[in-house]
Amino acid sequence: MEGVIDAPMRKRLTGIGGYTRCVTEFVRVTDVLLPERVFHRLCPELLADGCTPSGTPVYVQLLGSDAHALAINAVRAVQLGAPGIDLNFGCPAKTVNNSMGGSILLREPARVAQLVQAVRDAVPGNIPVTAKIRLGYDNSEALEDIVDGVQAAGATELAIHARTKFDGYKPPAYWDRVREVMNTQRQINTIINGEIWTVADGVAAMQRSQCKHIMLGRGALSSPDLAHRINNNDHDAKPVAWEVLVDEVLDQFICSDQNSPRHIGNRTKQWLAYLKRTYPQAMQLFQRIRTFHDAKDIEAAFAAHKRDDLN
């Protein structure tokens, strides 16, 4: 969730509750050891015992294809205080894949295993090493080999987004395909991800995949209290009211979006694009700020939205 689930958003979501762990936006690893400032920029929680203010651990997520570089950067992240390392083999973005990062690596199950093994061997044994994959690149024929390789390499957990790279984010997610590779011989803890928007979706995803845990991405942004409701198995509870949430959106803009003068408003617009799935009012607010890139104009649009659209 590059560009939107940053530290202020992680603080906001975990403060609501329902999460046992977060991962950072991906840290792009090429062939060099990154300076400490890169890790602190993407994971300021490293300065607070690697946790959000509510105490939720934040793993540093690395994305790359150079085994040595991934290993030495994982070590640096741990030395800086990361409670765990997450490896991204799921990103479907063309720019990432064209640089041999993310889901393109799923075409080579042995290489995925090699990268996991390099990181696992490099960091202390008490530090979890997790991975995220998709069903495959253009099909899911190699899924079983990928899962076997990740487990053999010593990963602690494996999150599976139940679509291929070519599926992108187009519904449906193929939760049943994950179930096909679950068996008693596999000891790795497996987490299901993809197309989970409601409590009912969460229950169905776990049942159909046979995974015991859920990973939320877009669903968390679309309904910020979704994890809390899923955790409580509360099918009847309605999402938090927009009249309450709109102040959180404004606060997120103030805390996060204004920190990038060249891109003021972009992260808020991206979040609103997700929120409109649950809240029609989010589209009203989006239309008000759509063309603005000045902080004062955007804050005035928020005020106008609350004054005119919500009364």
RODO-2510 file (C-alpha; in nm, 4 decimals, decimal comma):
residues 311
     n   res          X          Y          Z
     1     m     0,0000     0,0000     0,0000
     2     e     0,2709     0,2410    -0,1044
     3     g     0,1807     0,6039    -0,0744
     4     v    -0,1003     0,5799     0,1780
     5     i    -0,0356     0,3398     0,4681
     6     d     0,2438     0,5436     0,6189
     7     a     0,3305     0,5872     0,9863
     8     p     0,0451     0,8304     1,0657
     9     m    -0,2014     0,5941     0,8970
    10     r    -0,0593     0,2953     1,0851
    11     k    -0,0992     0,4896     1,4096
    12     r    -0,4573     0,5738     1,3152
    13     l    -0,5631     0,2229     1,2140
    14     t    -0,3955     0,0364     1,4990
    15     g    -0,5386     0,2892     1,7440
    16     i    -0,8854     0,1700     1,6439
    17     g    -0,7833    -0,1876     1,7212
    18     g    -0,8013    -0,5342     1,5707
    19     y    -0,4462    -0,5524     1,4348
    20     t    -0,1681    -0,7749     1,5668
    21     r     0,0977    -0,6469     1,3256
    22     c     0,1692    -0,3938     1,0502
    23     v     0,4245    -0,3764     0,7724
    24     t     0,5759    -0,0608     0,6286
    25     e     0,5484     0,0669     0,2766
    26     f     0,8143    -0,1224     0,0853
    27     v     1,1780    -0,0244     0,1161
    28     r     1,3187    -0,0587    -0,2366
    29     v     1,6484    -0,2484    -0,2257
    30     t     1,8794    -0,2495    -0,5283
    31     d     2,2410    -0,3558    -0,4749
    32     v     2,3560    -0,1277    -0,1937
    33     l     2,3221    -0,0904     0,1810
    34     l     2,0712     0,1863     0,2381
    35     p     2,1462     0,4659     0,4859
    36     e     1,9719     0,4715     0,8206
    37     r     1,7668     0,7762     0,7220
    38     v     1,5773     0,5727     0,4614
    39     f     1,4605     0,3255     0,7227
    40     h     1,3707     0,6009     0,9683
    41     r     1,1756     0,7877     0,7014
    42     l     0,9638     0,4881     0,6053
    43     c     0,9505     0,3394     0,9542
    44     p     0,9781     0,6102     1,2211
    45     e     0,8423     0,3495     1,4637
    46     l     1,2016     0,2213     1,4773
    47     l     1,2602     0,5062     1,7218
    48     a     0,9812     0,3727     1,9460
    49     d     1,0738     0,0053     1,9913
    50     g     0,9409    -0,0784     1,6458
    51     c     0,5753    -0,0327     1,7448
    52     t     0,2897     0,2070     1,6792
    53     p     0,1750     0,4160     1,9784
    54     s    -0,0895     0,1509     2,0535
    55     g     0,1842    -0,1139     2,0823
    56     t     0,1376    -0,2891     1,7479
    57     p     0,4688    -0,4189     1,6030
    58     v     0,5703    -0,2825     1,2628
    59     y     0,7817    -0,5067     1,0404
    60     v     1,0079    -0,3435     0,7838
    61     q     0,9082    -0,4555     0,4348
    62     l     1,1867    -0,5025     0,1806
    63     l     1,1417    -0,5358    -0,1947
    64     g     1,4214    -0,6434    -0,4275
    65     s     1,5894    -0,9292    -0,6098
    66     d     1,9525    -0,9122    -0,4964
    67     a     1,9994    -1,1709    -0,2213
    68     h     2,3084    -1,0119    -0,0674
    69     a     2,1575    -0,6638    -0,0701
    70     l     1,8317    -0,7854     0,0838
    71     a     2,0295    -0,9652     0,3544
    72     i     2,2490    -0,6714     0,4553
    73     n     1,9555    -0,4306     0,4522
    74     a     1,7520    -0,6707     0,6644
    75     v     2,0372    -0,6781     0,9147
    76     r     2,0482    -0,2982     0,9192
    77     a     1,6731    -0,2769     0,9779
    78     v     1,6999    -0,5197     1,2695
    79     q     1,9943    -0,3289     1,4151
    80     l     1,7813    -0,0148     1,4021
    81     g     1,5068    -0,1886     1,5987
    82     a     1,2776    -0,3639     1,3499
    83     p     1,0851    -0,6409     1,5291
    84     g     1,0563    -0,8366     1,2029
    85     i     1,1346    -0,8365     0,8309
    86     d     0,8714    -0,8789     0,5597
    87     l     0,9647    -0,9622     0,1997
    88     n     0,7428    -0,8366    -0,0801
    89     f     0,6887    -1,0800    -0,3691
    90     g     0,3356    -0,9602    -0,4348
    91     c     0,3567    -0,6101    -0,5813
    92     p     0,2048    -0,6167    -0,9333
    93     a     0,3117    -0,2659    -1,0388
    94     k     0,4781    -0,2584    -1,3812
    95     t     0,7524    -0,0202    -1,2714
    96     v     0,8427    -0,2536    -0,9859
    97     n     0,8225    -0,5693    -1,1972
    98     n     1,0314    -0,4120    -1,4735
    99     s     1,3072    -0,3690    -1,2151
   100     m     1,2831    -0,7357    -1,1135
   101     g     1,0946    -0,6670    -0,7947
   102     g     0,7649    -0,7891    -0,6556
   103     s     0,5435    -1,0441    -0,8256
   104     i     0,7618    -1,0979    -1,1335
   105     l     0,9864    -1,3119    -0,9123
   106     l     0,7040    -1,5644    -0,8731
   107     r     0,7991    -1,6949    -1,2165
   108     e     1,1061    -1,8433    -1,0433
   109     p     1,0041    -2,0299    -0,7246
   110     a     1,3643    -2,1325    -0,6528
   111     r     1,4754    -1,7705    -0,6641
   112     v     1,2030    -1,6650    -0,4231
   113     a     1,3212    -1,9363    -0,1837
   114     q     1,6823    -1,8221    -0,2264
   115     l     1,5948    -1,4649    -0,1342
   116     v     1,3984    -1,5730     0,1716
   117     q     1,6847    -1,8015     0,2759
   118     a     1,9412    -1,5219     0,2404
   119     v     1,7457    -1,2967     0,4742
   120     r     1,6625    -1,5765     0,7150
   121     d     2,0301    -1,6704     0,7435
   122     a     2,1379    -1,3094     0,7902
   123     v     1,9142    -1,1965     1,0767
   124     p     1,9025    -1,3393     1,4297
   125     g     1,6889    -1,6481     1,4745
   126     n     1,4484    -1,4715     1,7098
   127     i     1,3561    -1,2155     1,4425
   128     p     1,0559    -1,3219     1,2320
   129     v     1,1011    -1,3261     0,8548
   130     t     0,7702    -1,3173     0,6695
   131     a     0,6830    -1,3085     0,3009
   132     k     0,3931    -1,1985     0,0873
   133     i     0,3162    -1,3577    -0,2483
   134     r     0,0361    -1,3843    -0,5006
   135     l    -0,1005    -1,7048    -0,6506
   136     g     0,1582    -1,6661    -0,9243
   137     y     0,2577    -1,4411    -1,2095
   138     d     0,0350    -1,5244    -1,5065
   139     n    -0,1153    -1,8420    -1,3559
   140     s    -0,1081    -2,0373    -1,0300
   141     e     0,0606    -2,3539    -1,1550
   142     a     0,3769    -2,2911    -0,9510
   143     l     0,1964    -2,1973    -0,6283
   144     e     0,2721    -2,5216    -0,4491
   145     d     0,6420    -2,4981    -0,5394
   146     i     0,6535    -2,1376    -0,4198
   147     v     0,4908    -2,2215    -0,0856
   148     d     0,7173    -2,5240    -0,0354
   149     g     1,0248    -2,3156    -0,1125
   150     v     0,9297    -2,0326     0,1212
   151     q     0,8702    -2,2800     0,4030
   152     a     1,1929    -2,4686     0,3394
   153     a     1,3808    -2,1374     0,3439
   154     g     1,2660    -2,0809     0,6998
   155     a     1,0050    -1,8084     0,6690
   156     t     0,7983    -1,7574     0,9815
   157     e     0,4747    -1,6711     0,8021
   158     l     0,3429    -1,6448     0,4491
   159     a     0,0680    -1,4082     0,3353
   160     i    -0,1001    -1,5056     0,0079
   161     h    -0,2917    -1,2532    -0,1995
   162     a    -0,5381    -1,4829    -0,3734
   163     r    -0,4896    -1,3491    -0,7265
   164     t    -0,2103    -1,3641    -0,9817
   165     k    -0,0144    -1,0646    -1,0975
   166     f    -0,2181    -1,0634    -1,4189
   167     d    -0,5419    -1,0702    -1,2178
   168     g    -0,4327    -0,7457    -1,0555
   169     y    -0,7094    -0,6347    -0,8215
   170     k    -0,9988    -0,7478    -1,0399
   171     p    -1,2638    -0,9462    -0,8474
   172     p    -1,2893    -1,2178    -0,7430
   173     a    -1,0070    -1,3325    -0,5194
   174     y    -0,9536    -1,7086    -0,5499
   175     w    -0,9492    -1,8057    -0,1831
   176     d    -1,0225    -2,1705    -0,2674
   177     r    -0,6993    -2,1920    -0,4672
   178     v    -0,5054    -2,1243    -0,1483
   179     r    -0,6870    -2,4092     0,0241
   180     e    -0,5587    -2,6474    -0,2422
   181     v    -0,2006    -2,6003    -0,1251
   182     m    -0,2758    -2,6223     0,2471
   183     n    -0,1920    -2,9600     0,4000
   184     t    -0,0788    -3,1086     0,7279
   185     q     0,2836    -3,1354     0,6137
   186     r     0,3154    -2,7585     0,5859
   187     q     0,4000    -2,6001     0,9176
   188     i     0,4284    -2,2421     0,7970
   189     n     0,1613    -2,0081     0,9281
   190     t    -0,0369    -1,8919     0,6233
   191     i    -0,2407    -1,5711     0,6005
   192     i    -0,5116    -1,4962     0,3443
   193     n    -0,5364    -1,1605     0,1656
   194     g    -0,7450    -1,0132    -0,1131
   195     e    -1,1018    -0,8885    -0,1650
   196     i    -1,1871    -0,8684     0,2063
   197     w    -1,4195    -0,5720     0,2482
   198     t    -1,6611    -0,6859     0,5208
   199     v    -1,6783    -0,9097     0,8263
   200     a    -1,8576    -1,1686     0,6120
   201     d    -1,5767    -1,1549     0,3568
   202     g    -1,3242    -1,2154     0,6329
   203     v    -1,5087    -1,5218     0,7582
   204     a    -1,5528    -1,6585     0,4069
   205     a    -1,1888    -1,5981     0,3170
   206     m    -1,0671    -1,7950     0,6185
   207     q    -1,3150    -2,0768     0,5659
   208     r    -1,2474    -2,1185     0,1954
   209     s    -0,8708    -2,0837     0,2209
   210     q    -0,8309    -2,2734     0,5487
   211     c    -0,6054    -1,9914     0,6709
   212     k    -0,6459    -1,8870     1,0322
   213     h    -0,5467    -1,5247     0,9834
   214     i    -0,6274    -1,2313     0,7543
   215     m    -0,4175    -0,9563     0,6039
   216     l    -0,5984    -0,6335     0,5174
   217     g    -0,4840    -0,3682     0,2728
   218     r    -0,7439    -0,1852     0,0665
   219     g    -1,0189    -0,3103     0,2984
   220     a    -0,8555    -0,1337     0,5924
   221     l    -0,8469     0,1927     0,4000
   222     s    -1,2051     0,1555     0,2805
   223     s    -1,3389     0,0876     0,6293
   224     p    -1,0858     0,1823     0,8982
   225     d    -1,2581    -0,0118     1,1770
   226     l    -1,2951    -0,3308     0,9697
   227     a    -1,0196    -0,5188     1,1536
   228     h    -1,1831    -0,4374     1,4862
   229     r    -1,5196    -0,5686     1,3647
   230     i    -1,3658    -0,8827     1,2124
   231     n    -1,1682    -0,9471     1,5300
   232     n    -1,4908    -0,9292     1,7299
   233     n    -1,6822    -1,1303     1,4671
   234     d    -1,9387    -0,8514     1,4733
   235     h    -2,1501    -0,8910     1,1605
   236     d    -2,4141    -0,6419     1,2731
   237     a    -2,1980    -0,3455     1,3669
   238     k    -2,2009    -0,0619     1,1166
   239     p    -1,8788     0,1090     1,0094
   240     v    -1,7817     0,4162     1,2064
   241     a    -1,9971     0,7139     1,1088
   242     w    -1,8649     0,9419     0,8363
   243     e    -1,9300     1,2449     1,0568
   244     v    -1,6642     1,1046     1,2918
   245     l    -1,4310     0,9695     1,0243
   246     v    -1,4118     1,2910     0,8225
   247     d    -1,2219     1,4536     1,1084
   248     e    -0,9765     1,1615     1,0974
   249     v    -0,9283     1,2205     0,7254
   250     l    -0,8571     1,5873     0,7891
   251     d    -0,6139     1,5018     1,0669
   252     q    -0,4391     1,2526     0,8397
   253     f    -0,4015     1,5269     0,5792
   254     i    -0,2470     1,7567     0,8380
   255     c    -0,0185     1,4867     0,9817
   256     s     0,0954     1,3248     0,6593
   257     d    -0,0080     1,4808     0,3336
   258     q     0,1330     1,8276     0,3966
   259     n     0,4811     1,6865     0,4533
   260     s     0,5380     1,6614     0,0786
   261     p     0,4988     2,0136    -0,0643
   262     r     0,5185     1,8955    -0,4258
   263     h     0,2373     1,6445    -0,3744
   264     i     0,0031     1,8136    -0,1277
   265     g    -0,3345     1,6431    -0,1333
   266     n    -0,2310     1,3301    -0,3232
   267     r    -0,2367     1,0884    -0,0298
   268     t    -0,5671     1,2265     0,0967
   269     k    -0,7222     1,1893    -0,2481
   270     q    -0,5928     0,8332    -0,2655
   271     w    -0,7470     0,7489     0,0715
   272     l    -1,0783     0,9061    -0,0303
   273     a    -1,0779     0,6910    -0,3427
   274     y    -1,0784     0,3858    -0,1138
   275     l    -1,3223     0,5319     0,1392
   276     k    -1,5880     0,5963    -0,1251
   277     r    -1,6487     0,2203    -0,1398
   278     t    -1,7987     0,2404     0,2092
   279     y    -1,8929     0,6078     0,2323
   280     p    -2,0667     0,7969    -0,0511
   281     q    -1,9788     1,1171     0,1331
   282     a    -1,6122     1,0476     0,0568
   283     m    -1,6862     1,1068    -0,3120
   284     q    -1,8448     1,4412    -0,2276
   285     l    -1,5324     1,5448    -0,0404
   286     f    -1,3080     1,4106    -0,3159
   287     q    -1,4876     1,6235    -0,5733
   288     r    -1,4327     1,9292    -0,3569
   289     i    -1,0564     1,8820    -0,3245
   290     r    -0,9870     1,7055    -0,6550
   291     t    -0,8158     1,9989    -0,8278
   292     f    -0,6521     2,1527    -0,5208
   293     h    -0,2838     2,1312    -0,4284
   294     d    -0,2716     2,4063    -0,1704
   295     a    -0,3130     2,3239     0,1985
   296     k    -0,5355     2,6230     0,2757
   297     d    -0,7665     2,5456    -0,0169
   298     i    -0,7971     2,1824     0,0889
   299     e    -0,8674     2,2684     0,4524
   300     a    -1,1331     2,5148     0,3378
   301     a    -1,2886     2,2407     0,1231
   302     f    -1,3108     2,0159     0,4284
   303     a    -1,4908     2,2917     0,6164
   304     a    -1,7305     2,3466     0,3273
   305     h    -1,7991     1,9725     0,3058
   306     k    -1,8876     1,9504     0,6749
   307     r    -2,0964     2,2676     0,6585
   308     d    -2,2832     2,2107     0,3345
   309     d    -2,2759     1,8396     0,2465
   310     l    -2,3424     1,6910     0,5896
   311     n    -2,6332     1,9108     0,6957
***
